[in-house]
Amino acid sequence: MTNTATLEKPLSPLAIQLNEALKAQDPASPLNRQTICDRCPGAAQAIFTYERGDIYLCGHHMRANLATVLDGPVTSYWIEPSELGHIRGVGVPEQDFTRAGDGLTDA
């Protein structure tokens, strides 16, 4: 029988940084449906704030450039948690899609 505890890899520094950021991140998105990526016409899923301004990135541009963007002088950022599920060790909170009422009204 194999001891799986010895086979687990330690978390990457990026995963540790993102887990800490997710704990402090406001669950309400600062983005809306009209916010688009600065690189393509896709919907923005992340915002990175620098002293000179903000960068908005869609999911695939955020994933492709995440380490580079976070290595820069970013002052704050917000990332859609569901976009981080591909990074091993990042604790993405489960989304609750349940709604109260009969489904036809907001009651």
Secondary structure, DSSP 8 states (H G I E B T S, - for coil): ---GGGT-----HHHHHHHHHHHHS-SS-S--TT-B-SSSSSB--EEEEETTEEEEE-HHHHHHHHHHHHHS---EEEE-GGGGTTSTT----------SS-SSS--
